[in-house]
Amino acid sequence: MTKTLKVLFDGSVFRPSGPVDLEAGKKYTITVQLSPEEPDKDPAFDIASLAVDTHISDLAEEHDHYLYGSPKRVAHE
């Protein structure tokens, strides 16, 4: 017999998201599959989608100036 249950792993145990029709105290074997609506995807793999256009043309060269307020290293036109 096979049953599919939606569960949440809280770091130590699997918690079902609804009622469970299983016998308490009985041993079961589970197979874990990541839900398609929550893919195991690191945002770094799609870093371009996180980019924001700041309209600052010298941001790469002068990042310390914009982050920490230090004087600009080079005079830009």
HTML snippet that shows the backbone in 3Dmol.js (N, CA, C, O; Angstrom):
<script src="https://3Dmol.org/build/3Dmol-min.js"></script>
<div id="view" style="width:600px;height:400px;position:relative"></div>
<script>
const pdb = `
ATOM      1  N   MET A   1       0.845  -1.177   0.000  1.00  0.00           N
ATOM      2  CA  MET A   1       0.000   0.000   0.000  1.00  0.00           C
ATOM      3  C   MET A   1       0.891   1.242   0.000  1.00  0.00           C
ATOM      4  O   MET A   1       1.905   1.279   0.698  1.00  0.00           O
ATOM      5  N   THR A   2       0.518   2.255  -0.778  1.00  0.00           N
ATOM      6  CA  THR A   2       1.259   3.511  -0.859  1.00  0.00           C
ATOM      7  C   THR A   2       0.334   4.663  -0.505  1.00  0.00           C
ATOM      8  O   THR A   2      -0.811   4.721  -0.953  1.00  0.00           O
ATOM      9  N   LYS A   3       0.848   5.579   0.309  1.00  0.00           N
ATOM     10  CA  LYS A   3       0.107   6.799   0.659  1.00  0.00           C
ATOM     11  C   LYS A   3       1.024   7.983   0.421  1.00  0.00           C
ATOM     12  O   LYS A   3       2.231   7.900   0.644  1.00  0.00           O
ATOM     13  N   THR A   4       0.451   9.073  -0.028  1.00  0.00           N
ATOM     14  CA  THR A   4       1.207  10.302  -0.207  1.00  0.00           C
ATOM     15  C   THR A   4       0.721  11.308   0.821  1.00  0.00           C
ATOM     16  O   THR A   4      -0.474  11.595   0.904  1.00  0.00           O
ATOM     17  N   LEU A   5       1.649  11.842   1.603  1.00  0.00           N
ATOM     18  CA  LEU A   5       1.320  12.828   2.627  1.00  0.00           C
ATOM     19  C   LEU A   5       2.142  14.084   2.370  1.00  0.00           C
ATOM     20  O   LEU A   5       3.322  13.992   2.033  1.00  0.00           O
ATOM     21  N   LYS A   6       1.543  15.233   2.521  1.00  0.00           N
ATOM     22  CA  LYS A   6       2.289  16.480   2.462  1.00  0.00           C
ATOM     23  C   LYS A   6       2.796  16.763   3.866  1.00  0.00           C
ATOM     24  O   LYS A   6       2.026  16.777   4.827  1.00  0.00           O
ATOM     25  N   VAL A   7       4.097  16.988   3.973  1.00  0.00           N
ATOM     26  CA  VAL A   7       4.706  17.197   5.282  1.00  0.00           C
ATOM     27  C   VAL A   7       5.649  18.396   5.245  1.00  0.00           C
ATOM     28  O   VAL A   7       6.060  18.853   4.179  1.00  0.00           O
ATOM     29  N   LEU A   8       5.978  18.887   6.427  1.00  0.00           N
ATOM     30  CA  LEU A   8       6.969  19.945   6.603  1.00  0.00           C
ATOM     31  C   LEU A   8       8.042  19.392   7.532  1.00  0.00           C
ATOM     32  O   LEU A   8       7.731  18.866   8.600  1.00  0.00           O
ATOM     33  N   PHE A   9       9.297  19.509   7.128  1.00  0.00           N
ATOM     34  CA  PHE A   9      10.406  19.067   7.974  1.00  0.00           C
ATOM     35  C   PHE A   9      10.853  20.259   8.802  1.00  0.00           C
ATOM     36  O   PHE A   9      11.296  21.261   8.240  1.00  0.00           O
ATOM     37  N   ASP A  10      10.748  20.178  10.128  1.00  0.00           N
ATOM     38  CA  ASP A  10      11.074  21.320  10.983  1.00  0.00           C
ATOM     39  C   ASP A  10      12.517  21.324  11.467  1.00  0.00           C
ATOM     40  O   ASP A  10      12.876  22.118  12.336  1.00  0.00           O
ATOM     41  N   GLY A  11      13.335  20.458  10.921  1.00  0.00           N
ATOM     42  CA  GLY A  11      14.735  20.379  11.325  1.00  0.00           C
ATOM     43  C   GLY A  11      15.041  19.124  12.114  1.00  0.00           C
ATOM     44  O   GLY A  11      16.197  18.714  12.218  1.00  0.00           O
ATOM     45  N   SER A  12      14.007  18.510  12.670  1.00  0.00           N
ATOM     46  CA  SER A  12      14.235  17.266  13.399  1.00  0.00           C
ATOM     47  C   SER A  12      13.166  16.211  13.119  1.00  0.00           C
ATOM     48  O   SER A  12      13.453  15.015  13.173  1.00  0.00           O
ATOM     49  N   VAL A  13      11.949  16.634  12.825  1.00  0.00           N
ATOM     50  CA  VAL A  13      10.887  15.669  12.529  1.00  0.00           C
ATOM     51  C   VAL A  13      10.048  16.155  11.347  1.00  0.00           C
ATOM     52  O   VAL A  13      10.022  17.344  11.031  1.00  0.00           O
ATOM     53  N   PHE A  14       9.366  15.209  10.704  1.00  0.00           N
ATOM     54  CA  PHE A  14       8.424  15.542   9.643  1.00  0.00           C
ATOM     55  C   PHE A  14       7.056  15.768  10.268  1.00  0.00           C
ATOM     56  O   PHE A  14       6.564  14.920  11.013  1.00  0.00           O
ATOM     57  N   ARG A  15       6.449  16.890   9.971  1.00  0.00           N
ATOM     58  CA  ARG A  15       5.131  17.212  10.514  1.00  0.00           C
ATOM     59  C   ARG A  15       4.117  17.213   9.366  1.00  0.00           C
ATOM     60  O   ARG A  15       4.255  17.990   8.422  1.00  0.00           O
ATOM     61  N   PRO A  16       3.098  16.345   9.442  1.00  0.00           N
ATOM     62  CA  PRO A  16       2.090  16.309   8.378  1.00  0.00           C
ATOM     63  C   PRO A  16       1.272  17.587   8.349  1.00  0.00           C
ATOM     64  O   PRO A  16       1.005  18.190   9.388  1.00  0.00           O
ATOM     65  N   SER A  17       0.874  17.999   7.140  1.00  0.00           N
ATOM     66  CA  SER A  17       0.088  19.224   7.005  1.00  0.00           C
ATOM     67  C   SER A  17      -1.413  18.966   7.139  1.00  0.00           C
ATOM     68  O   SER A  17      -2.211  19.899   7.065  1.00  0.00           O
ATOM     69  N   GLY A  18      -1.789  17.734   7.331  1.00  0.00           N
ATOM     70  CA  GLY A  18      -3.197  17.396   7.493  1.00  0.00           C
ATOM     71  C   GLY A  18      -3.342  16.095   8.269  1.00  0.00           C
ATOM     72  O   GLY A  18      -2.362  15.576   8.804  1.00  0.00           O
ATOM     73  N   PRO A  19      -4.562  15.567   8.333  1.00  0.00           N
ATOM     74  CA  PRO A  19      -4.790  14.322   9.054  1.00  0.00           C
ATOM     75  C   PRO A  19      -4.013  13.155   8.429  1.00  0.00           C
ATOM     76  O   PRO A  19      -3.815  13.099   7.215  1.00  0.00           O
ATOM     77  N   VAL A  20      -3.588  12.244   9.274  1.00  0.00           N
ATOM     78  CA  VAL A  20      -2.818  11.083   8.828  1.00  0.00           C
ATOM     79  C   VAL A  20      -3.573   9.816   9.201  1.00  0.00           C
ATOM     80  O   VAL A  20      -3.904   9.605  10.368  1.00  0.00           O
ATOM     81  N   ASP A  21      -3.843   8.973   8.210  1.00  0.00           N
ATOM     82  CA  ASP A  21      -4.562   7.722   8.445  1.00  0.00           C
ATOM     83  C   ASP A  21      -3.556   6.571   8.513  1.00  0.00           C
ATOM     84  O   ASP A  21      -3.529   5.697   7.647  1.00  0.00           O
ATOM     85  N   LEU A  22      -2.731   6.595   9.563  1.00  0.00           N
ATOM     86  CA  LEU A  22      -1.734   5.544   9.788  1.00  0.00           C
ATOM     87  C   LEU A  22      -1.847   5.067  11.225  1.00  0.00           C
ATOM     88  O   LEU A  22      -2.292   5.803  12.106  1.00  0.00           O
ATOM     89  N   GLU A  23      -1.444   3.846  11.445  1.00  0.00           N
ATOM     90  CA  GLU A  23      -1.519   3.246  12.781  1.00  0.00           C
ATOM     91  C   GLU A  23      -0.361   3.753  13.635  1.00  0.00           C
ATOM     92  O   GLU A  23       0.799   3.630  13.242  1.00  0.00           O
ATOM     93  N   ALA A  24      -0.665   4.317  14.790  1.00  0.00           N
ATOM     94  CA  ALA A  24       0.358   4.830  15.701  1.00  0.00           C
ATOM     95  C   ALA A  24       1.208   3.690  16.246  1.00  0.00           C
ATOM     96  O   ALA A  24       0.686   2.611  16.524  1.00  0.00           O
ATOM     97  N   GLY A  25       2.492   3.909  16.399  1.00  0.00           N
ATOM     98  CA  GLY A  25       3.396   2.916  16.972  1.00  0.00           C
ATOM     99  C   GLY A  25       3.912   1.900  15.965  1.00  0.00           C
ATOM    100  O   GLY A  25       4.749   1.064  16.308  1.00  0.00           O
ATOM    101  N   LYS A  26       3.434   1.955  14.742  1.00  0.00           N
ATOM    102  CA  LYS A  26       3.868   1.021  13.711  1.00  0.00           C
ATOM    103  C   LYS A  26       5.005   1.661  12.926  1.00  0.00           C
ATOM    104  O   LYS A  26       5.012   2.876  12.729  1.00  0.00           O
ATOM    105  N   LYS A  27       5.973   0.851  12.472  1.00  0.00           N
ATOM    106  CA  LYS A  27       7.099   1.370  11.706  1.00  0.00           C
ATOM    107  C   LYS A  27       6.717   1.490  10.236  1.00  0.00           C
ATOM    108  O   LYS A  27       6.043   0.627   9.675  1.00  0.00           O
ATOM    109  N   TYR A  28       7.169   2.590   9.627  1.00  0.00           N
ATOM    110  CA  TYR A  28       6.916   2.860   8.217  1.00  0.00           C
ATOM    111  C   TYR A  28       8.225   3.253   7.549  1.00  0.00           C
ATOM    112  O   TYR A  28       9.152   3.723   8.209  1.00  0.00           O
ATOM    113  N   THR A  29       8.293   3.063   6.268  1.00  0.00           N
ATOM    114  CA  THR A  29       9.409   3.538   5.463  1.00  0.00           C
ATOM    115  C   THR A  29       8.883   4.671   4.598  1.00  0.00           C
ATOM    116  O   THR A  29       7.859   4.532   3.929  1.00  0.00           O
ATOM    117  N   ILE A  30       9.597   5.800   4.616  1.00  0.00           N
ATOM    118  CA  ILE A  30       9.131   6.925   3.818  1.00  0.00           C
ATOM    119  C   ILE A  30      10.142   7.227   2.708  1.00  0.00           C
ATOM    120  O   ILE A  30      11.338   6.970   2.846  1.00  0.00           O
ATOM    121  N   THR A  31       9.638   7.770   1.625  1.00  0.00           N
ATOM    122  CA  THR A  31      10.453   8.265   0.523  1.00  0.00           C
ATOM    123  C   THR A  31      10.227   9.760   0.453  1.00  0.00           C
ATOM    124  O   THR A  31       9.085  10.217   0.422  1.00  0.00           O
ATOM    125  N   VAL A  32      11.309  10.528   0.429  1.00  0.00           N
ATOM    126  CA  VAL A  32      11.199  11.980   0.449  1.00  0.00           C
ATOM    127  C   VAL A  32      11.392  12.520  -0.954  1.00  0.00           C
ATOM    128  O   VAL A  32      12.369  12.195  -1.629  1.00  0.00           O
ATOM    129  N   GLN A  33      10.443  13.355  -1.388  1.00  0.00           N
ATOM    130  CA  GLN A  33      10.522  14.017  -2.686  1.00  0.00           C
ATOM    131  C   GLN A  33      10.204  15.483  -2.464  1.00  0.00           C
ATOM    132  O   GLN A  33       9.194  15.818  -1.845  1.00  0.00           O
ATOM    133  N   LEU A  34      11.061  16.356  -2.966  1.00  0.00           N
ATOM    134  CA  LEU A  34      10.836  17.786  -2.819  1.00  0.00           C
ATOM    135  C   LEU A  34       9.643  18.200  -3.671  1.00  0.00           C
ATOM    136  O   LEU A  34       9.534  17.813  -4.835  1.00  0.00           O
ATOM    137  N   SER A  35       8.749  18.988  -3.081  1.00  0.00           N
ATOM    138  CA  SER A  35       7.564  19.451  -3.802  1.00  0.00           C
ATOM    139  C   SER A  35       7.974  20.314  -4.983  1.00  0.00           C
ATOM    140  O   SER A  35       8.874  21.142  -4.848  1.00  0.00           O
ATOM    141  N   PRO A  36       7.338  20.144  -6.138  1.00  0.00           N
ATOM    142  CA  PRO A  36       7.699  20.944  -7.311  1.00  0.00           C
ATOM    143  C   PRO A  36       7.476  22.440  -7.111  1.00  0.00           C
ATOM    144  O   PRO A  36       8.158  23.245  -7.744  1.00  0.00           O
ATOM    145  N   GLU A  37       6.547  22.830  -6.254  1.00  0.00           N
ATOM    146  CA  GLU A  37       6.299  24.255  -6.042  1.00  0.00           C
ATOM    147  C   GLU A  37       7.368  24.895  -5.164  1.00  0.00           C
ATOM    148  O   GLU A  37       7.402  26.119  -5.034  1.00  0.00           O
ATOM    149  N   GLU A  38       8.247  24.086  -4.553  1.00  0.00           N
ATOM    150  CA  GLU A  38       9.341  24.611  -3.749  1.00  0.00           C
ATOM    151  C   GLU A  38      10.642  23.940  -4.164  1.00  0.00           C
ATOM    152  O   GLU A  38      11.184  23.131  -3.411  1.00  0.00           O
ATOM    153  N   PRO A  39      11.154  24.261  -5.349  1.00  0.00           N
ATOM    154  CA  PRO A  39      12.369  23.588  -5.804  1.00  0.00           C
ATOM    155  C   PRO A  39      13.570  23.920  -4.934  1.00  0.00           C
ATOM    156  O   PRO A  39      13.669  25.014  -4.378  1.00  0.00           O
ATOM    157  N   ASP A  40      14.472  22.970  -4.825  1.00  0.00           N
ATOM    158  CA  ASP A  40      15.694  23.157  -4.059  1.00  0.00           C
ATOM    159  C   ASP A  40      16.661  23.946  -4.937  1.00  0.00           C
ATOM    160  O   ASP A  40      17.556  23.381  -5.566  1.00  0.00           O
ATOM    161  N   LYS A  41      16.464  25.256  -4.966  1.00  0.00           N
ATOM    162  CA  LYS A  41      17.207  26.095  -5.886  1.00  0.00           C
ATOM    163  C   LYS A  41      17.869  27.235  -5.121  1.00  0.00           C
ATOM    164  O   LYS A  41      17.197  28.034  -4.468  1.00  0.00           O
ATOM    165  N   ASP A  42      19.168  27.298  -5.208  1.00  0.00           N
ATOM    166  CA  ASP A  42      19.922  28.369  -4.585  1.00  0.00           C
ATOM    167  C   ASP A  42      19.765  29.624  -5.444  1.00  0.00           C
ATOM    168  O   ASP A  42      19.991  29.556  -6.652  1.00  0.00           O
ATOM    169  N   PRO A  43      19.387  30.770  -4.863  1.00  0.00           N
ATOM    170  CA  PRO A  43      19.214  31.987  -5.654  1.00  0.00           C
ATOM    171  C   PRO A  43      20.480  32.385  -6.402  1.00  0.00           C
ATOM    172  O   PRO A  43      20.399  33.092  -7.407  1.00  0.00           O
ATOM    173  N   ALA A  44      21.641  31.951  -5.940  1.00  0.00           N
ATOM    174  CA  ALA A  44      22.887  32.308  -6.615  1.00  0.00           C
ATOM    175  C   ALA A  44      22.952  31.730  -8.023  1.00  0.00           C
ATOM    176  O   ALA A  44      23.666  32.268  -8.870  1.00  0.00           O
ATOM    177  N   PHE A  45      22.222  30.646  -8.294  1.00  0.00           N
ATOM    178  CA  PHE A  45      22.217  30.069  -9.635  1.00  0.00           C
ATOM    179  C   PHE A  45      21.455  30.942 -10.621  1.00  0.00           C
ATOM    180  O   PHE A  45      21.631  30.808 -11.832  1.00  0.00           O
ATOM    181  N   ASP A  46      20.619  31.825 -10.121  1.00  0.00           N
ATOM    182  CA  ASP A  46      19.862  32.733 -10.976  1.00  0.00           C
ATOM    183  C   ASP A  46      20.141  34.167 -10.548  1.00  0.00           C
ATOM    184  O   ASP A  46      19.221  34.975 -10.426  1.00  0.00           O
ATOM    185  N   ILE A  47      21.419  34.478 -10.320  1.00  0.00           N
ATOM    186  CA  ILE A  47      21.817  35.770  -9.764  1.00  0.00           C
ATOM    187  C   ILE A  47      21.373  36.948 -10.633  1.00  0.00           C
ATOM    188  O   ILE A  47      21.088  38.026 -10.111  1.00  0.00           O
ATOM    189  N   ALA A  48      21.314  36.754 -11.943  1.00  0.00           N
ATOM    190  CA  ALA A  48      20.914  37.847 -12.835  1.00  0.00           C
ATOM    191  C   ALA A  48      19.501  38.336 -12.530  1.00  0.00           C
ATOM    192  O   ALA A  48      19.204  39.515 -12.724  1.00  0.00           O
ATOM    193  N   SER A  49      18.633  37.457 -12.059  1.00  0.00           N
ATOM    194  CA  SER A  49      17.262  37.875 -11.755  1.00  0.00           C
ATOM    195  C   SER A  49      17.206  38.764 -10.513  1.00  0.00           C
ATOM    196  O   SER A  49      16.203  39.440 -10.284  1.00  0.00           O
ATOM    197  N   LEU A  50      18.267  38.769  -9.713  1.00  0.00           N
ATOM    198  CA  LEU A  50      18.304  39.587  -8.505  1.00  0.00           C
ATOM    199  C   LEU A  50      18.910  40.961  -8.748  1.00  0.00           C
ATOM    200  O   LEU A  50      18.911  41.803  -7.850  1.00  0.00           O
ATOM    201  N   ALA A  51      19.427  41.200  -9.957  1.00  0.00           N
ATOM    202  CA  ALA A  51      20.097  42.461 -10.273  1.00  0.00           C
ATOM    203  C   ALA A  51      19.113  43.626 -10.257  1.00  0.00           C
ATOM    204  O   ALA A  51      17.950  43.486 -10.635  1.00  0.00           O
ATOM    205  N   VAL A  52      19.603  44.766  -9.817  1.00  0.00           N
ATOM    206  CA  VAL A  52      18.814  45.987  -9.775  1.00  0.00           C
ATOM    207  C   VAL A  52      19.606  47.061 -10.507  1.00  0.00           C
ATOM    208  O   VAL A  52      20.798  47.234 -10.256  1.00  0.00           O
ATOM    209  N   ASP A  53      18.952  47.780 -11.409  1.00  0.00           N
ATOM    210  CA  ASP A  53      19.630  48.856 -12.120  1.00  0.00           C
ATOM    211  C   ASP A  53      19.659  50.075 -11.217  1.00  0.00           C
ATOM    212  O   ASP A  53      18.617  50.659 -10.920  1.00  0.00           O
ATOM    213  N   THR A  54      20.862  50.462 -10.777  1.00  0.00           N
ATOM    214  CA  THR A  54      21.015  51.598  -9.866  1.00  0.00           C
ATOM    215  C   THR A  54      21.237  52.904 -10.599  1.00  0.00           C
ATOM    216  O   THR A  54      21.166  53.974  -9.996  1.00  0.00           O
ATOM    217  N   HIS A  55      21.510  52.828 -11.909  1.00  0.00           N
ATOM    218  CA  HIS A  55      21.814  54.009 -12.723  1.00  0.00           C
ATOM    219  C   HIS A  55      23.085  54.711 -12.233  1.00  0.00           C
ATOM    220  O   HIS A  55      23.253  55.911 -12.452  1.00  0.00           O
ATOM    221  N   ILE A  56      23.981  53.965 -11.570  1.00  0.00           N
ATOM    222  CA  ILE A  56      25.264  54.508 -11.122  1.00  0.00           C
ATOM    223  C   ILE A  56      26.330  53.888 -12.018  1.00  0.00           C
ATOM    224  O   ILE A  56      26.639  52.702 -11.902  1.00  0.00           O
ATOM    225  N   SER A  57      26.887  54.697 -12.911  1.00  0.00           N
ATOM    226  CA  SER A  57      27.793  54.157 -13.926  1.00  0.00           C
ATOM    227  C   SER A  57      29.134  53.693 -13.370  1.00  0.00           C
ATOM    228  O   SER A  57      29.776  52.833 -13.972  1.00  0.00           O
ATOM    229  N   ASP A  58      29.575  54.240 -12.232  1.00  0.00           N
ATOM    230  CA  ASP A  58      30.883  53.858 -11.691  1.00  0.00           C
ATOM    231  C   ASP A  58      30.761  53.030 -10.413  1.00  0.00           C
ATOM    232  O   ASP A  58      31.673  53.035  -9.586  1.00  0.00           O
ATOM    233  N   LEU A  59      29.659  52.329 -10.245  1.00  0.00           N
ATOM    234  CA  LEU A  59      29.426  51.557  -9.022  1.00  0.00           C
ATOM    235  C   LEU A  59      30.502  50.503  -8.782  1.00  0.00           C
ATOM    236  O   LEU A  59      30.947  50.327  -7.648  1.00  0.00           O
ATOM    237  N   ALA A  60      30.924  49.805  -9.823  1.00  0.00           N
ATOM    238  CA  ALA A  60      31.935  48.756  -9.650  1.00  0.00           C
ATOM    239  C   ALA A  60      33.267  49.342  -9.188  1.00  0.00           C
ATOM    240  O   ALA A  60      33.918  48.788  -8.302  1.00  0.00           O
ATOM    241  N   GLU A  61      33.673  50.470  -9.793  1.00  0.00           N
ATOM    242  CA  GLU A  61      34.964  51.071  -9.438  1.00  0.00           C
ATOM    243  C   GLU A  61      34.934  51.781  -8.085  1.00  0.00           C
ATOM    244  O   GLU A  61      35.936  51.815  -7.371  1.00  0.00           O
ATOM    245  N   GLU A  62      33.794  52.337  -7.746  1.00  0.00           N
ATOM    246  CA  GLU A  62      33.698  53.167  -6.538  1.00  0.00           C
ATOM    247  C   GLU A  62      32.750  52.592  -5.482  1.00  0.00           C
ATOM    248  O   GLU A  62      32.080  53.341  -4.770  1.00  0.00           O
ATOM    249  N   HIS A  63      32.696  51.262  -5.385  1.00  0.00           N
ATOM    250  CA  HIS A  63      31.750  50.657  -4.435  1.00  0.00           C
ATOM    251  C   HIS A  63      31.995  51.088  -2.991  1.00  0.00           C
ATOM    252  O   HIS A  63      31.037  51.222  -2.231  1.00  0.00           O
ATOM    253  N   ASP A  64      33.269  51.313  -2.581  1.00  0.00           N
ATOM    254  CA  ASP A  64      33.539  51.772  -1.217  1.00  0.00           C
ATOM    255  C   ASP A  64      32.926  53.149  -0.961  1.00  0.00           C
ATOM    256  O   ASP A  64      32.436  53.425   0.134  1.00  0.00           O
ATOM    257  N   HIS A  65      32.959  53.998  -1.968  1.00  0.00           N
ATOM    258  CA  HIS A  65      32.362  55.331  -1.826  1.00  0.00           C
ATOM    259  C   HIS A  65      30.855  55.222  -1.579  1.00  0.00           C
ATOM    260  O   HIS A  65      30.316  55.891  -0.698  1.00  0.00           O
ATOM    261  N   TYR A  66      30.179  54.374  -2.363  1.00  0.00           N
ATOM    262  CA  TYR A  66      28.724  54.259  -2.245  1.00  0.00           C
ATOM    263  C   TYR A  66      28.295  53.441  -1.026  1.00  0.00           C
ATOM    264  O   TYR A  66      27.231  53.686  -0.458  1.00  0.00           O
ATOM    265  N   LEU A  67      29.114  52.477  -0.624  1.00  0.00           N
ATOM    266  CA  LEU A  67      28.755  51.669   0.546  1.00  0.00           C
ATOM    267  C   LEU A  67      29.132  52.322   1.865  1.00  0.00           C
ATOM    268  O   LEU A  67      28.353  52.308   2.818  1.00  0.00           O
ATOM    269  N   TYR A  68      30.343  52.901   1.919  1.00  0.00           N
ATOM    270  CA  TYR A  68      30.879  53.365   3.204  1.00  0.00           C
ATOM    271  C   TYR A  68      31.104  54.872   3.277  1.00  0.00           C
ATOM    272  O   TYR A  68      31.461  55.389   4.336  1.00  0.00           O
ATOM    273  N   GLY A  69      30.900  55.588   2.163  1.00  0.00           N
ATOM    274  CA  GLY A  69      31.079  57.030   2.176  1.00  0.00           C
ATOM    275  C   GLY A  69      32.521  57.486   2.067  1.00  0.00           C
ATOM    276  O   GLY A  69      32.814  58.664   2.272  1.00  0.00           O
ATOM    277  N   SER A  70      33.417  56.580   1.749  1.00  0.00           N
ATOM    278  CA  SER A  70      34.824  56.983   1.593  1.00  0.00           C
ATOM    279  C   SER A  70      34.962  57.845   0.341  1.00  0.00           C
ATOM    280  O   SER A  70      34.122  57.778  -0.557  1.00  0.00           O
ATOM    281  N   PRO A  71      36.018  58.653   0.280  1.00  0.00           N
ATOM    282  CA  PRO A  71      36.201  59.513  -0.891  1.00  0.00           C
ATOM    283  C   PRO A  71      36.357  58.682  -2.166  1.00  0.00           C
ATOM    284  O   PRO A  71      36.869  57.563  -2.127  1.00  0.00           O
ATOM    285  N   LYS A  72      35.917  59.233  -3.285  1.00  0.00           N
ATOM    286  CA  LYS A  72      36.087  58.539  -4.558  1.00  0.00           C
ATOM    287  C   LYS A  72      37.572  58.428  -4.875  1.00  0.00           C
ATOM    288  O   LYS A  72      38.352  59.334  -4.578  1.00  0.00           O
ATOM    289  N   ARG A  73      37.954  57.305  -5.481  1.00  0.00           N
ATOM    290  CA  ARG A  73      39.357  57.061  -5.803  1.00  0.00           C
ATOM    291  C   ARG A  73      39.766  57.768  -7.083  1.00  0.00           C
ATOM    292  O   ARG A  73      40.906  58.216  -7.201  1.00  0.00           O
ATOM    293  N   VAL A  74      38.859  57.874  -8.041  1.00  0.00           N
ATOM    294  CA  VAL A  74      39.163  58.450  -9.354  1.00  0.00           C
ATOM    295  C   VAL A  74      38.066  59.449  -9.711  1.00  0.00           C
ATOM    296  O   VAL A  74      36.884  59.216  -9.457  1.00  0.00           O
ATOM    297  N   ALA A  75      38.484  60.568 -10.307  1.00  0.00           N
ATOM    298  CA  ALA A  75      37.490  61.543 -10.761  1.00  0.00           C
ATOM    299  C   ALA A  75      36.881  61.034 -12.065  1.00  0.00           C
ATOM    300  O   ALA A  75      37.597  60.820 -13.044  1.00  0.00           O
ATOM    301  N   HIS A  76      35.553  60.838 -12.081  1.00  0.00           N
ATOM    302  CA  HIS A  76      34.856  60.331 -13.264  1.00  0.00           C
ATOM    303  C   HIS A  76      34.119  61.488 -13.925  1.00  0.00           C
ATOM    304  O   HIS A  76      33.671  62.425 -13.264  1.00  0.00           O
ATOM    305  N   GLU A  77      34.006  61.397 -15.223  1.00  0.00           N
ATOM    306  CA  GLU A  77      33.309  62.462 -15.969  1.00  0.00           C
ATOM    307  C   GLU A  77      31.826  62.209 -15.996  1.00  0.00           C
ATOM    308  O   GLU A  77      31.076  62.994 -16.576  1.00  0.00           O
TER     309      GLU A  77
END
`;
const viewer = $3Dmol.createViewer("view");
viewer.addModel(pdb, "pdb");
viewer.setStyle({}, {cartoon: {color: "spectrum"}});
viewer.zoomTo();
viewer.render();
</script>
